[in-house]
Amino acid sequence: MINKVILIGRITQDIELTFTKQGRPYARTSLAVERKRLSANSERQTDFIPIVLWGTTAEFMSKYSRKGSLIYVEGELHINQYTNQLNQLQRSTDVTVLECKILESKTLIEQRSHSYSPQTQNYNQGATKNVQSNNNETSHIVESEKTNTQEPETNNLHEFEELAFVEDGSGLFENED
């Protein structure tokens, strides 16, 4: 049986690190993910998908990502049941993150965090395009917005700082391609 979820979206709020009673770090947030198809009135629809990060992944993401950061997530869909304070059975559905990658440069994340205001909120600050590789697999490349700054355009894959981390007991891995 397979339970695998793959998402690319923008973090909807800064990630706040929390700890279990046993001291294990975790964080909850959600990703804004656009649907491919347009609605009946030709508008893009966005789903806000709850995700849960654990261990070093939660620590890393709370430290290096910000609201609006574009990330890639692989995880499992979990449906949880619990009894609330009114003694009612509740259900929640979220994606437990097993692997996560930041898909934009540190500079772009810092620029956004310094210039962000609720009135200028925009989840479409980076665009993705599909690229066919030699082995017929489709890759996603993130293109940053063009700005009027003196910084060079960063729309080539090799220019991105890609940070990958996996919660598998072996710790944090960085991949700088």
Secondary structure as GFF3:
##gff-version 3
##sequence-region A 1 177
A	DSSP	beta_strand	5	11	.	.	.	ID=ss1
A	DSSP	beta_strand	18	19	.	.	.	ID=ss2
A	DSSP	beta_strand	25	38	.	.	.	ID=ss3
A	DSSP	beta_strand	44	54	.	.	.	ID=ss4
A	DSSP	alpha_helix	55	64	.	.	.	ID=ss5
A	DSSP	beta_strand	70	83	.	.	.	ID=ss6
A	DSSP	beta_strand	89	102	.	.	.	ID=ss7
A	DSSP	alpha_helix	106	115	.	.	.	ID=ss8
A	DSSP	three_ten_helix	118	120	.	.	.	ID=ss9
A	DSSP	beta_strand	127	132	.	.	.	ID=ss10
A	DSSP	beta_strand	138	143	.	.	.	ID=ss11
A	DSSP	three_ten_helix	157	159	.	.	.	ID=ss12
A	DSSP	beta_strand	163	166	.	.	.	ID=ss13
###
